[in-house]
Amino acid sequence: MKSEKTKKIYKNYNPIKNLFQGKTSRRDFLKWIGFSTASVTLAACKGPVIKSIPYVVKPEDITPGIPNYYASTMIDTFDIGSVLVKTREGRPIKIEPNSSSDFFNTTSARIQSSLFSLYDEERLKNPIFKGKKSSWKEIDNYIIQNLKFLSKIKKNIVFLSYSFPSFSTKKLIQDFKKKYPCTKWVTYDPISYSKVLDASEEIFGIRGFPFFDLNKSKLIISFDADFLGDWSPENMAKSYVLNRNPEKKMMQHIQIESNMTISGANADIRLSKKPSDIKKMLLEIFQNICLGKQIKDKNSEKIVSLIKKIGSKSVILADGDQESYELSFLINKKINSNALQNDKFIFSKESNDKDFKSFLKDLENENIGGLFIHNVNPIYSLPLSLSKKVKEFIKKIPLTVSFSMNKNETNENMDIIAPIPHWLESWGDTYPITNIYTLIQPTIQCIFNTRQFQDSLVIWSGIQEKNYYEYLKKIWEKNIIPKSNVSSFNEALFHGVVKTKNHKPILNNLSKKINQKIRKYEKKIIYPKKIEKNFELKLYTKISMGDGNQYNNPWLQELPDPITRTTWENYLTISYFDANKMELKNWNSGDGSLNGNCVDLIKNNQTIIHDIPVFIQPGQAIGSLGFSFGYGQEKGKLTKITQGTNAYRSYENFFVIQNNIQLRKVNKIHKFSCVQLHHTMVGRNLVKETDLNLFLNNPKEVWNEKEKISTHKGMLSPDKISIWNQNYKKNEKRNGHHFNLSIDLNACIGCGACIIACHSENNVPVVGKEEIEKYRDMHWLRVDRYYFPDDSSKEKTKKNEDNIYENPKVVFQPIMCQHCDNAPCESVCPVGATSHGKQGQNMMTYNRCIGTRYCANNCPYKVRRFNWFNYVNNQKFDFNMNNSLGKMMLNPDVVIRTRGVMEKCSLCIQRTQYVIGIAKKENRKVQDKEFETACSISCPTKAITFGDINDPTSIISKKVKNSRSYKLLEFIGVRPNVSYQLKIRNKNKK
């Protein structure tokens, strides 16, 4: 506890306000992170933040240079995750997965990037009343007065919110209703999960997303469900890879889809079909398995044969309309699939299209007297037929309040904007899955004059608790802690997640219901007549952008799409054959960038969206189109940079598949910001791949042949030829640590989580769309994507070339600095700026580098990045490094690079040295799993392994010695310290 004098000093001290008054020098910034930010945290002693419980240890005071970790839960309109928040000197600087949680324990690119929005200088800083800055007192008085009046005249008071599975918030709403009985809660998710929830309620009697555990499955059949992407609210990739080890029992994955997705890219067998054909195929398989009807389609016949052979170890996944979900659920129940967990359901999504349509009717009939919109932007995310109407309806409502972090298209039409804090500044809880509750705790005091949505409800409803924190703690101590695996609220905060006992969903008359539903589809008409001239549009989410909630996040805008490798934009994906018919093209310009034609999107003779860029996508089903959500917003400074269009305008009836779509070619030419233009390996053996049967039945020399070099002594292995002193290298490896990195290509799904983790850990700058077009991206780690024909023949034939466009095989390969023992970059640097360390890392001495770029030219892996500009304090690059608030997220352990300096992956040397230092201090050896890089921690499938190969018991040692292990471009003889494990597909079609 601080003295009274100290309290007075901090009472009137606002370092953030002072910081905004002028530009900051490097010295000022060092003062800020050394003193001012600590002051923010110390000032939090007078608020509830002091009640947060660090995950590892709760220090008496902040120790400069020592990180603290807090267990919390990230949740927004689309994502949810159980996380650890790394803080330095009171500042959250990195998001990592919470391994103590059994569910939602992976950190996607979006979850990690949510840190960026905490330090967004465009955040709302004060309450706004009718366009002018206001105070909380004025707003509270006005709202309470209006709520009493509306309650008196019995006008509806509606809260419109995204899915918010918070136990305490639901209790709080109930208490609010006691004072204002006309209150309604309406859930609106920009991307609706209502169809799957309706299907689940119909089949299982529970309104929740069914939980699938793929750990023991031997066969996955996916009908247009991108389950490795965003199909399920819970990341399914971690259980998917557990059974993808190359052995006799290796899972087989068959994907039938229209758009090329990361699920399709990772499939053993992929069929490219448009959505209507996919549903027809699903129905045909259903009618055979559940009703015994005959099959006409050959592919369907083969799939049914596999399902019947493997039985309960098969699982069927489907996307589309409610019927598609019901068909897949019924098949799974019929075959008694062990992947479908009857006692677990995901409750993080609560979409209900019926309730929302009822809300729209009330809006139109002027039955609503007060509208409170919680952190959603319906005017942006509603389809064209509804958006303009809702905008006009909102203006007629007497009381309108928006709870939001930023200005958007909706709240500019609201009377009151009540700014809410970031989730890293908030208290809260969630109930995301059966028997699991999680807590949200603040890791920094509110930076601006914001207030939680729940705190406002506490004040307006006049309940006895002073604030939401007290209410939350009381609810948990009364309702959750007694039936959980923890003994106190503080213990729950420590872990961030608790399990409750003996609470399972009750499945009433399940077998009877299933039999009734099966009979319902007995006489089902296959599908409406085909309209050959028109397209079928499949709307989807990008790995980077999701539903668009984080649209103004530069990290996500600059994250390359794993399939198209583009950044800063969305586009319409079309098949090569359909593009040829319409004379639509993509071509490379003289500066090396990718250009493309644009089209207008037309439905029912009405132009829905103008000037959409066209991207010719290999693997896109003929007759289908793909279009991603989340782009085309009109608010925020990034709208001037990004060039996206609003796909929500075509999202009629909240259905991801839109029929009767036409395209009209326009004269506009679009310039893509693409980081990879070469689609194939051009005959080089970069990604090694083999078939499971070949792997199991042949020696290593057949499927992982070691590359050899022709010499005067004959063909020799690269490790036996070197201009370096081999004895010196051998002795060097015997002493101390020697770090290696291994990447399992069988486990890498191309999700890009490692790229954002690297950005966050190493202060990698964002350069913007214009620089990306010039191939000046600064990513230390990239994930290359290659196409090749789904054919064993290596001959270049017209059939194979068409196969690349029609239905290619896809592989992903993460590439970072390979930290070569015989590094070619080191030998050409004229000033010795790059050198080799004793622990195997290739080092960069930034203040010695003079920017000749000889090292980049001599690097065979092309992983070195050159700073063409100063990306700090430069108005041309107006991102986080150009404002004082944004600089708070920088990692103080990693220096900021300047113009003219080369940079690259360091294998997170700051982390390895920190671990070694801790072990020395404690007088012990470093444990194997203590060594981690940012990318290895964040990888949801654990495809990346890092460690010390001088420790023979380490995981990395075993992986390097594995028969699947190989080095990239090993024939060059540079002896990289990064190895890969070749990819194996289970293409057994028997």
Backbone hydrogen bonds, N-H to C=O, Kabsch-Sander energy under -0.5 kcal/mol:
donor,donor_aa,acceptor,acceptor_aa,energy
7,K,3,S,-2.1
8,K,4,E,-2.0
9,I,5,K,-2.0
10,Y,6,T,-2.1
11,K,7,K,-1.5
12,N,8,K,-1.0
13,Y,10,Y,-0.7
14,N,12,N,-0.6
18,N,14,N,-2.0
19,L,15,P,-2.0
20,F,16,I,-1.7
21,Q,17,K,-0.5
21,Q,18,N,-1.0
22,G,19,L,-1.0
29,F,25,S,-2.4
30,L,26,R,-2.3
31,K,27,R,-2.2
32,W,28,D,-2.4
33,I,29,F,-2.7
34,G,30,L,-1.9
35,F,31,K,-2.8
36,S,31,K,-1.4
37,T,32,W,-3.1
39,S,35,F,-2.0
40,V,36,S,-1.7
41,T,37,T,-1.9
42,L,38,A,-2.9
43,A,39,S,-2.9
44,A,40,V,-0.8
44,A,41,T,-0.6
45,C,42,L,-1.9
46,K,43,A,-1.5
47,G,44,A,-1.8
50,I,44,A,-0.9
50,I,47,G,-1.1
51,K,48,P,-2.1
52,S,49,V,-2.2
55,Y,69,Y,-5.5
56,V,69,Y,-0.8
66,I,63,T,-2.2
68,N,87,T,-2.0
70,Y,85,V,-1.9
71,A,53,I,-0.6
72,S,83,V,-2.6
74,M,81,G,-2.7
76,D,79,D,-2.2
81,G,74,M,-2.2
82,S,104,F,-3.7
83,V,72,S,-2.3
83,V,81,G,-0.7
84,L,96,E,-3.7
85,V,70,Y,-3.0
86,K,84,L,-0.6
86,K,94,K,-2.8
87,T,68,N,-3.0
87,T,85,V,-0.5
88,R,91,R,-2.5
91,R,88,R,-1.9
93,I,86,K,-3.1
94,K,86,K,-1.3
96,E,84,L,-2.9
98,N,82,S,-2.0
99,S,97,P,-1.0
101,S,98,N,-1.6
108,S,106,T,-0.7
112,Q,108,S,-2.3
113,S,109,A,-2.0
114,S,110,R,-1.1
114,S,111,I,-0.5
115,L,112,Q,-1.3
116,F,113,S,-1.9
117,S,113,S,-0.6
118,L,114,S,-0.6
118,L,115,L,-1.2
119,Y,115,L,-0.8
119,Y,116,F,-0.8
120,D,117,S,-1.1
121,E,119,Y,-0.6
123,R,120,D,-1.6
124,L,405,M,-3.3
128,I,417,I,-2.3
129,F,132,K,-3.1
130,K,128,I,-0.5
130,K,415,D,-3.8
132,K,129,F,-1.3
134,S,127,P,-2.8
139,I,135,S,-2.0
140,D,136,W,-2.8
141,N,137,K,-2.3
142,Y,138,E,-2.0
143,I,139,I,-2.8
144,I,140,D,-2.7
145,Q,141,N,-1.9
146,N,142,Y,-2.0
147,L,143,I,-2.9
148,K,144,I,-2.2
149,F,145,Q,-1.6
150,L,146,N,-2.8
151,S,147,L,-2.4
152,K,148,K,-1.8
153,I,149,F,-2.1
155,K,150,L,-2.6
156,N,367,N,-1.5
157,I,182,C,-2.0
158,V,156,N,-0.6
158,V,370,G,-3.0
159,F,184,K,-2.9
160,L,158,V,-0.6
160,L,372,F,-3.0
161,S,159,F,-0.6
161,S,186,V,-2.4
162,Y,374,H,-0.8
166,S,164,F,-2.8
167,F,165,P,-0.6
170,K,166,S,-2.0
171,K,167,F,-1.7
172,L,168,S,-2.3
173,I,169,T,-2.4
174,Q,170,K,-1.8
175,D,171,K,-2.0
176,F,172,L,-2.2
177,K,173,I,-2.3
178,K,174,Q,-1.1
179,K,175,D,-0.9
179,K,176,F,-0.6
180,Y,176,F,-2.4
183,T,180,Y,-1.5
184,K,157,I,-2.9
186,V,159,F,-3.1
186,V,184,K,-0.5
188,Y,161,S,-3.2
188,Y,186,V,-0.5
192,S,190,P,-0.7
197,L,193,Y,-2.0
198,D,194,S,-3.2
199,A,195,K,-1.9
200,S,196,V,-2.3
201,E,197,L,-2.4
202,E,198,D,-2.1
203,I,199,A,-2.5
204,F,200,S,-2.9
205,G,200,S,-0.9
205,G,201,E,-0.6
206,I,200,S,-0.9
208,G,206,I,-1.8
209,F,346,I,-2.6
211,F,341,Q,-0.5
211,F,344,K,-1.4
212,F,210,P,-0.5
213,D,211,F,-0.5
213,D,339,A,-2.8
214,L,212,F,-0.7
216,K,213,D,-0.5
217,S,214,L,-1.1
218,K,313,K,-3.0
219,L,313,K,-1.7
220,I,252,Q,-2.6
221,I,315,V,-2.5
222,S,220,I,-0.5
222,S,254,I,-2.5
223,F,221,I,-0.5
223,F,317,L,-3.3
224,D,222,S,-1.0
224,D,256,I,-2.8
226,D,224,D,-0.7
227,F,225,A,-2.0
229,G,226,D,-1.5
231,W,226,D,-1.7
236,M,227,F,-0.7
240,Y,236,M,-1.8
241,V,237,A,-2.2
242,L,238,K,-0.6
243,N,239,S,-0.5
243,N,240,Y,-0.9
244,R,241,V,-1.8
247,E,245,N,-1.5
250,M,247,E,-2.2
251,M,243,N,-2.8
252,Q,218,K,-2.7
254,I,220,I,-3.0
254,I,252,Q,-0.5
255,Q,269,I,-2.6
256,I,222,S,-3.0
257,E,255,Q,-0.6
257,E,271,L,-2.3
261,T,259,N,-0.7
265,A,261,T,-2.3
266,N,262,I,-1.3
267,A,263,S,-0.5
267,A,264,G,-0.7
268,D,253,H,-1.8
269,I,253,H,-1.9
271,L,255,Q,-3.0
273,K,257,E,-2.1
273,K,271,L,-0.7
277,D,274,K,-0.9
278,I,274,K,-1.8
279,K,275,P,-2.3
280,K,276,S,-1.9
281,M,277,D,-2.1
282,L,278,I,-2.5
283,L,279,K,-2.6
284,E,280,K,-2.0
285,I,281,M,-2.1
286,F,282,L,-2.4
287,Q,283,L,-2.7
288,N,284,E,-1.4
289,I,285,I,-2.5
290,C,286,F,-3.1
291,L,286,F,-0.6
291,L,287,Q,-0.9
292,G,288,N,-1.0
293,K,287,Q,-2.3
301,E,297,D,-1.8
302,K,298,K,-2.1
303,I,299,N,-2.2
304,V,300,S,-2.5
305,S,301,E,-2.0
306,L,302,K,-2.0
307,I,303,I,-2.6
308,K,304,V,-2.7
309,K,305,S,-1.7
310,I,306,L,-2.5
311,G,307,I,-2.9
313,K,310,I,-1.3
314,S,311,G,-1.8
315,V,219,L,-1.7
317,L,221,I,-2.6
319,D,223,F,-1.9
325,Y,321,D,-1.6
326,E,322,Q,-2.5
327,L,323,E,-2.8
328,S,324,S,-2.0
329,F,325,Y,-2.5
330,L,326,E,-2.6
331,I,327,L,-2.1
332,N,328,S,-2.2
333,K,329,F,-2.2
334,K,330,L,-2.4
335,I,331,I,-2.4
337,S,332,N,-2.8
338,N,312,S,-2.9
340,L,337,S,-0.6
341,Q,211,F,-2.6
341,Q,339,A,-0.7
342,N,340,L,-0.8
344,K,341,Q,-1.2
346,I,209,F,-3.3
347,F,345,F,-0.5
347,F,432,P,-2.6
348,S,432,P,-1.0
352,N,187,T,-0.6
356,F,352,N,-2.0
357,K,353,D,-2.5
358,S,354,K,-2.0
359,F,355,D,-2.0
360,L,356,F,-2.2
361,K,357,K,-1.7
362,D,358,S,-2.1
363,L,359,F,-2.4
364,E,360,L,-2.4
365,N,361,K,-2.4
366,E,363,L,-0.9
367,N,362,D,-2.8
368,I,362,D,-0.6
369,G,156,N,-2.4
369,G,367,N,-0.5
370,G,156,N,-1.8
371,L,399,L,-2.9
372,F,158,V,-3.1
373,I,371,L,-0.6
373,I,401,V,-2.9
374,H,160,L,-3.3
374,H,372,F,-0.6
375,N,373,I,-0.9
375,N,403,F,-3.0
380,Y,377,N,-1.0
381,S,377,N,-2.1
382,L,378,P,-1.9
384,L,649,R,-1.6
386,L,383,P,-2.0
387,S,383,P,-2.5
388,K,384,L,-0.8
390,V,386,L,-2.8
391,K,387,S,-2.0
392,E,388,K,-1.7
393,F,389,K,-2.5
394,I,390,V,-2.6
395,K,391,K,-1.0
396,K,392,E,-0.5
396,K,393,F,-1.4
397,I,394,I,-1.4
399,L,369,G,-1.7
400,T,398,P,-0.5
401,V,371,L,-2.9
402,S,416,I,-2.7
403,F,373,I,-3.3
403,F,401,V,-0.5
404,S,402,S,-0.7
404,S,418,A,-0.9
412,E,408,N,-1.1
413,N,410,T,-2.1
414,M,411,N,-1.2
416,I,400,T,-2.0
417,I,128,I,-2.6
418,A,402,S,-3.1
418,A,416,I,-0.6
420,I,404,S,-1.5
425,E,422,H,-2.2
426,S,423,W,-1.1
428,G,440,I,-1.7
430,T,438,T,-2.2
431,Y,165,P,-3.1
433,I,436,I,-0.8
434,T,345,F,-1.7
436,I,433,I,-2.3
437,Y,498,V,-2.4
438,T,430,T,-2.4
439,L,496,G,-2.0
440,I,428,G,-3.4
443,T,424,L,-3.1
444,I,424,L,-0.9
449,N,125,K,-1.7
450,T,448,F,-2.4
451,R,419,P,-2.3
456,S,452,Q,-1.8
457,L,453,F,-1.6
458,V,454,Q,-2.2
459,I,455,D,-2.0
460,W,456,S,-2.7
461,S,457,L,-2.3
462,G,458,V,-0.9
463,I,458,V,-1.1
471,Y,467,N,-1.7
472,L,468,Y,-3.4
473,K,469,Y,-2.5
474,K,470,E,-2.2
475,I,471,Y,-2.5
476,W,472,L,-2.4
477,E,473,K,-2.6
478,K,474,K,-1.6
479,N,475,I,-2.9
480,I,475,I,-0.5
480,I,476,W,-1.6
481,I,476,W,-2.9
483,K,480,I,-0.9
484,S,481,I,-1.7
485,N,499,K,-1.3
492,A,488,S,-1.7
493,L,489,F,-2.2
494,F,490,N,-2.1
495,H,491,E,-1.8
496,G,492,A,-2.6
498,V,437,Y,-3.0
500,T,435,N,-2.5
501,K,483,K,-2.0
507,L,505,P,-0.7
508,N,506,I,-1.0
510,L,507,L,-0.7
513,K,509,N,-2.1
514,I,510,L,-2.5
515,N,511,S,-2.1
516,Q,512,K,-1.7
517,K,513,K,-2.4
518,I,514,I,-2.4
519,R,515,N,-1.8
520,K,516,Q,-1.3
521,Y,517,K,-1.1
521,Y,518,I,-0.7
522,E,519,R,-1.3
524,K,521,Y,-0.9
532,E,530,K,-0.7
534,N,531,I,-1.1
535,F,661,I,-3.4
536,E,623,G,-1.9
537,L,658,Q,-3.3
538,K,536,E,-0.5
538,K,625,L,-2.9
539,L,537,L,-0.6
539,L,656,V,-3.4
540,Y,627,F,-2.0
546,G,542,K,-2.0
548,G,545,M,-2.3
551,Y,548,G,-1.7
553,N,550,Q,-1.5
557,Q,553,N,-2.1
558,E,554,P,-2.1
559,L,556,L,-0.7
561,D,566,T,-2.3
565,R,561,D,-1.9
567,T,673,S,-2.1
568,W,557,Q,-2.9
572,L,613,P,-3.0
573,T,571,Y,-0.6
573,T,626,G,-2.6
574,I,615,F,-2.0
575,S,624,S,-0.5
579,A,575,S,-2.3
580,N,576,Y,-1.8
581,K,577,F,-1.5
582,M,578,D,-1.6
583,E,579,A,-0.5
583,E,580,N,-0.8
584,L,579,A,-2.9
587,W,595,N,-2.1
589,S,593,S,-2.7
592,G,589,S,-1.9
594,L,672,F,-0.6
595,N,587,W,-3.5
595,N,593,S,-0.5
596,G,670,H,-2.0
597,N,585,K,-1.7
598,C,666,V,-0.5
598,C,668,K,-0.9
599,V,612,I,-2.2
600,D,664,R,-2.5
601,L,609,I,-2.8
602,I,600,D,-0.6
602,I,662,Q,-3.1
603,K,606,Q,-2.7
604,N,660,N,-0.8
606,Q,603,K,-1.8
608,I,601,L,-2.5
608,I,606,Q,-0.7
609,I,601,L,-1.3
612,I,599,V,-3.5
614,V,597,N,-2.4
615,F,572,L,-2.8
616,I,614,V,-0.5
617,Q,574,I,-2.2
617,Q,615,F,-0.8
619,G,805,Y,-3.2
620,Q,617,Q,-1.9
621,A,258,S,-2.3
624,S,621,A,-1.9
625,L,536,E,-2.4
626,G,573,T,-1.7
627,F,538,K,-1.5
628,S,571,Y,-0.6
629,F,540,Y,-2.4
639,T,636,G,-1.5
640,K,637,K,-1.2
641,I,638,L,-1.2
642,T,638,L,-2.7
643,Q,568,W,-2.0
647,A,645,T,-1.0
649,R,646,N,-1.1
650,S,647,A,-1.9
651,Y,648,Y,-1.8
652,E,650,S,-1.7
654,F,651,Y,-1.4
655,F,652,E,-1.4
658,Q,537,L,-2.7
658,Q,656,V,-0.6
661,I,535,F,-2.2
662,Q,602,I,-3.1
664,R,600,D,-1.8
666,V,598,C,-2.3
670,H,596,G,-3.0
672,F,594,L,-2.9
672,F,670,H,-0.7
673,S,567,T,-0.5
674,C,672,F,-1.0
675,V,565,R,-2.6
684,R,681,M,-2.4
686,L,684,R,-1.4
688,K,686,L,-0.7
690,T,983,K,-2.1
692,L,985,R,-2.3
695,F,691,D,-2.4
696,L,692,L,-2.6
697,N,693,N,-1.8
698,N,694,L,-0.7
702,V,699,P,-1.9
703,W,699,P,-1.0
704,N,700,K,-3.1
709,I,716,L,-3.2
711,T,709,I,-0.5
711,T,714,G,-1.7
714,G,711,T,-1.7
716,L,709,I,-2.7
716,L,714,G,-0.5
720,K,717,S,-2.0
721,I,718,P,-1.5
726,Q,724,W,-0.9
729,K,725,N,-1.7
730,K,726,Q,-2.3
731,N,727,N,-2.3
732,E,728,Y,-2.1
733,K,729,K,-1.5
734,R,730,K,-0.8
734,R,731,N,-0.6
735,N,731,N,-0.8
735,N,732,E,-0.7
739,F,839,Q,-3.1
740,N,947,G,-2.4
741,L,977,N,-2.0
742,S,945,T,-3.0
743,I,979,S,-2.2
744,D,943,A,-2.5
745,L,743,I,-0.8
745,L,981,Q,-2.0
747,A,744,D,-1.3
748,C,744,D,-1.7
755,I,752,G,-0.5
756,I,752,G,-1.4
757,A,753,A,-2.0
758,C,754,C,-2.1
759,H,755,I,-2.1
760,S,756,I,-2.6
761,E,757,A,-2.4
762,N,758,C,-2.4
763,N,759,H,-0.8
764,V,759,H,-1.2
772,I,768,G,-1.9
773,E,769,K,-2.1
774,K,770,E,-0.6
774,K,771,E,-0.7
775,Y,772,I,-2.1
776,R,771,E,-2.1
782,R,815,I,-2.4
784,D,782,R,-0.6
784,D,813,Q,-2.3
786,Y,811,V,-2.3
787,Y,679,H,-3.7
788,F,809,K,-1.7
791,D,789,P,-2.2
797,T,795,E,-1.2
801,E,797,T,-2.2
802,D,798,K,-2.3
803,N,799,K,-1.8
804,I,800,N,-1.5
805,Y,801,E,-1.0
806,E,802,D,-2.6
807,N,803,N,-2.4
809,K,788,F,-3.0
810,V,265,A,-0.5
811,V,786,Y,-2.0
813,Q,784,D,-2.4
815,I,782,R,-3.6
821,D,975,R,-3.0
822,N,974,V,-2.5
823,A,820,C,-0.9
827,S,823,A,-0.9
828,V,824,P,-0.6
828,V,825,C,-0.5
829,C,825,C,-0.8
832,G,829,C,-0.8
835,S,843,M,-1.3
837,G,841,Q,-3.0
840,G,837,G,-1.4
843,M,835,S,-3.5
843,M,841,Q,-0.7
845,T,833,A,-3.1
846,Y,844,M,-0.9
848,R,845,T,-1.5
849,C,845,T,-1.1
849,C,846,Y,-0.6
857,N,853,R,-1.9
858,N,854,Y,-2.0
859,C,855,C,-0.7
859,C,856,A,-0.5
862,K,859,C,-0.7
865,R,903,E,-3.2
867,N,901,V,-2.2
868,W,866,F,-1.3
871,Y,869,F,-0.8
873,N,881,M,-1.9
877,F,874,N,-1.7
878,D,875,Q,-0.6
879,F,877,F,-2.4
882,N,879,F,-1.8
883,N,880,N,-1.0
887,K,883,N,-1.4
888,M,885,L,-1.6
889,M,886,G,-1.4
890,L,887,K,-1.5
894,V,891,N,-1.7
900,G,867,N,-3.1
901,V,898,T,-1.3
903,E,865,R,-3.1
911,R,908,C,-1.3
912,T,908,C,-1.7
913,Q,909,I,-2.4
914,Y,910,Q,-1.3
915,V,911,R,-2.2
916,I,912,T,-2.3
917,G,913,Q,-2.3
918,I,914,Y,-2.1
919,A,915,V,-2.2
920,K,916,I,-2.3
921,K,917,G,-2.1
922,E,918,I,-1.8
923,N,920,K,-1.1
924,R,919,A,-2.1
930,E,927,Q,-1.5
931,F,927,Q,-0.6
931,F,928,D,-1.2
932,E,930,E,-0.6
937,I,933,T,-2.0
938,S,934,A,-1.7
939,C,935,C,-1.3
942,K,939,C,-0.9
945,T,742,S,-2.9
945,T,943,A,-0.5
947,G,740,N,-1.9
949,I,738,H,-2.5
949,I,947,G,-0.6
951,D,948,D,-1.2
954,S,951,D,-1.9
958,K,954,S,-1.5
959,K,955,I,-2.1
960,V,956,I,-2.5
961,K,957,S,-1.5
962,N,958,K,-0.5
962,N,959,K,-0.7
965,S,962,N,-1.7
966,Y,980,Y,-2.8
970,E,967,K,-1.1
972,I,969,L,-1.7
973,G,970,E,-1.6
977,N,818,Q,-2.7
978,V,818,Q,-0.6
979,S,741,L,-2.8
980,Y,966,Y,-3.2
981,Q,743,I,-2.5
982,L,964,R,-2.2
982,L,980,Y,-0.6
983,K,688,K,-2.5
985,R,690,T,-2.0
987,K,985,R,-1.2
